[in-house]
């Protein structure tokens, strides 16, 4: 039988009266009048269709049906009390699971470098990352927090910036440019071997995005390799097989060292700032608060994502 939530106060009243075998003592414990408790019990008995308590002017006793129901009621209330005890304990310390939805590249950029320190500081907090390219309704899909660029976040969400502005860069390895002349314009990518990125959520192949004179420019590229994973994409680039387009901060160190080379920099697009977003600050559980505080602080002290060292390709 499914329990009607409206029965719960009456069941609590029943348990209290049965425990004291007295309406007056139960009323004192619950801070209600004896007549209110009596009315609540009569409504419960009417709803269940059985008599739970035998009443006289001097005595209150359980009926046979009342004794059977009381056992289940006490077990249920004890289970509910245990759950509330756990909740109360978690209010005072960070514990439990934080579910995060985010694009693959932002996991690599913002979270992977700082997970070890977070785990050391908060060993009772579990993190579940759902790496998805699609835009997710975090409330409907049961997530605590998401990561997106500022322009992609719904107006009713609270957004917290992560790091600095990001740029979309076109990259290749020196080995690639020893075999192929570097493209001078986005249109010159025609004929280059470019890795194709297929979005796992939609199956769509990503177009490469540039800007010219402040206006957006999208280009369809071609190549022998198609992937749906950032690390696979970068591995192909590092081996000198393809060109790729990716977020600059992810490869900033390799660009600075010269193991990767950026081209078409004058056409590079600014992506803005990535943000953590979530529905409300009200009654925020400690596990989510420490998550937000830790990664916001860690990313604010990291090197800026928009500053890319650009070296000319060695042909």
N, C-alpha and C positions, 0 to 999 in steps of 0.2 A: 504494500500500500504506500503510495506517495504521500509524504507528510505535507499538509497545508501549512505554510509558514505562519498563518494566523493562529494555528493551534499551539505554537510554541510557548507563548506566555501562559496559556492555560495549563499546559503540561508542567511548566516550572511551578506554577501555583499548586497543582495537584501533588507534586513531589514534596513541596514544603509542608503542606497541610498533613500529608501522610507521615512525614518524618516526625512532626511535632504531635500528631494525633490531636490537633487543636487548631481551630480557625483563629482564635485570638493570638496565640503565640506565633503562628505563621504570619498573621497580619502585622505583628510587631516587627518581625524579621524583615519583611518585604516593604515596610513603610506604607501599607495600604490599610483600608478599613476591612473589618471582618465581613461586612456585607458585600463589599466589592469582590472579595475572594470567593464568597459563597455563590455569587452570581456567575463568576467566571467558571466555577466547577459545574454549576448547573448547565451552562452553555456547552461545556466540554462533554458532559454526559449525554446531552441531547444530540450533539453532533455524532458521537460514537455509537449511540443507541444502547448503552449499557450503564448500569449504576456502578460507580467506582467507590463511593464512600457511603457507609451506613451512618446516619446522623441521629443523635438524640439530643436532648437539651444538655446532657452532661457528658456525652461521649461521642467521639468520631472514630470509626474503625473502617478498615479496608473490607470491601466485598471480595469474593473469590476472583471476579474479573479484575477488580482494582489491583489485587496483589500480583496477578500475572502481568498487567500492563506496567505496574510500578517498576518491576525488574528491568524491563526494556527501557523505560524512561530514564532510570538511573544510569544505565550503561551509556545511553545516548548523551546524557548531560555530562557524564565523566569524559567521554570522548571529545565532546565539544570543549570542555574545560581544558583538556590537555592541548588541544589545538590552539586555544587562546593563550595558554602558558608559553607555547613555543613562539607565538607571534609576539608576545610581550618581551620574551628574551631577545628576539631578533631586533626589536625596536631599539635596544640598547647597544647592539653590536652589529657590524656588517656581516651578513651571512645569507646564503641562498644563491640563486642563479640570476644573472643579468643577461637578457636576450637582446642581441644587437643585430640589426640588419644594415648592410653596407655594401658598396661596390668592392670588387676584388682588389682594385688598386689602392683603395684607402686603407684596407687592412695592412697591406705591406708598408704603406707610407707612415701611418699614424699609430698603429697598434702593435705590430710585431716587435719593434725595437724596445717597447716598454712593458711587455707582458711579464718578464721575469721579475722586475721590481714590484709590479702590482701583486703578483702571486706571493712574493715574500712578505709584503706589507699586509695583505688581506687573504690569508690562507683559507678562510671559510667562505669566500666568494667564488662561485663558479661562473665562467663566462661562456656563453654560447653565441658564436658568430655565424650568421647566415649570409654567405657571400652571394649577392644577387645583383644583377644589372638593372632589374626592373624597379620602378618606384613602388614602394610598399606602403600600405595603410598600417602603421605600426599598432594602432589600437585594435583594428579588426583582426589583424594577424597575430596578436598576442606578444608583440615585442615591447621591451621597456624603452628602447632608445634606437635611433637611426642615425646614419651619417649621409649627408648629401651636400651638394653645393647650395649656397644660400638661395639662389633663384628657384630651386626645385622644392622648397619647403613650404607646406601649407601655412596660411596666415594665422591659424589658430594654434600653432605649435610654438614652444619656447626653443630658441636656437642659440647655441653657444659656439663661438668660432674655434677652430682648431688650426693652429699655425698661421702662416701668412698666405698671400695670394699665390695661386698655382698657375702654371703655364703648360700648354700643350706643345710638345717639341717633337720634331722629326729627327730620327737618329739612325746611325749605322755604325758599323765597326770599321776601323782603318783598312782591314783586309778587303771589305766590300768595295771601298773607294779606290783600292788599287786595281780593281777589275772594271769599275764603272765610274764614269765622270759624275761628280755631284750635281744634282739638279739645281738649276738657277731660279726656277719658278715652280709653283705648284703644278702647273700644266706639264712641266718637264718630267714629272713622275711617270708619265706614260712611257712604258718601255722598261721601267725599273721593276725589280722583283720586290714587291711590298707584301708584308705579312698581312693577311686578312683576318679581322677579328669578328667572330660571329657571336652575337649576344645569345647566351643560353636561354634567356626567358622568351625571346621573340623569334629567334632563328635568323634575325636580320643581320646582314653584314654592315659593319660600321663604315660610314664614309669618313674620309679624312677632312679635317676642318682647319681652315686658315682664315686670315683676314688680309684684305688689301685696301689701303687708303681708308681704314676704319670700317669697312663693310665686310660682312661674313662671306666666305667662299668655301664651298664644299666640293670635294673632288672624289670621283670614283677611281680607286686604284686596282691593280691586278697583281697577282703573284701565284706562286706554286703552293704556298702553305696557307692553311686556314686553321685557326685555333680559337678556343673560347676561354683561354687562361692567360693571365698576365705573365706568369713566370715562364710558360712555354714560349710566349711571344718574345720575351727578352733573351731567352736561351738561343733562339734562332738568330737574333740580332748579334749577340756576342760571338757566335760562330761564323760571322761574316756572310751569312746566307741571304739576308733580307734587310730592307729598311722597315722601320716601324714608327708609329706615332703613339706617344705615351705622355704621362704626366712628368714634367721635368724634375720634380723633387725626388722621384723614385730612382732616377739615374744620375743625380747631381754629382755624386762622388766619382762615378765612372767618367762623366764628362770632364770633370776637373782633372782627372788623372790622364785623360787622353785615350783610355781604352775604348771609349765610345765617342762619337763625334756628332754634333748637332748641325743640321743644314736647314736652309729656308728660315733662318731665325727672324728675318725681317717680316715674315708672314705668320709668325707664331701667335696663337690665340691665348688671351688671358682667360682663365677659367673662374676667377674669383676665389673666394675663401670657402673651404669645407667647414661644415658645421655639424656638431652633435645636435639632435633635436628630440624633443619629448613633449608629452601633452601638458604636464602641470608640475609645479613645485609643491603643491599641497600634499601633505602626508607622504612625502617622498621617503621610501625605505632607505635605511642606511647603506645597503649594498649598492644602490643606484647613485647615492650621493658621493660615496668614495670613488666609484667608477668615473663619474663626471669630473670630480676634482682632480683625480690622478692624471687622467689623460689630457685634460685641458692644460694642466700645469706642465706636464711632460712635453707636450707639443708646442707650448708657447716658448720653451727654452731651447727647442731644436733649431737647427739652421733654417733660415727662411726657404720656403719651397720655390719662390719665384726667381731666385738668383742663380742663373745657370751659366757656367763657364763654357763659352763657345770657342772651339778651335777650328781653323780651316781644315778640310780634309786633305790628307796627303795623297795625291793622285800618282 
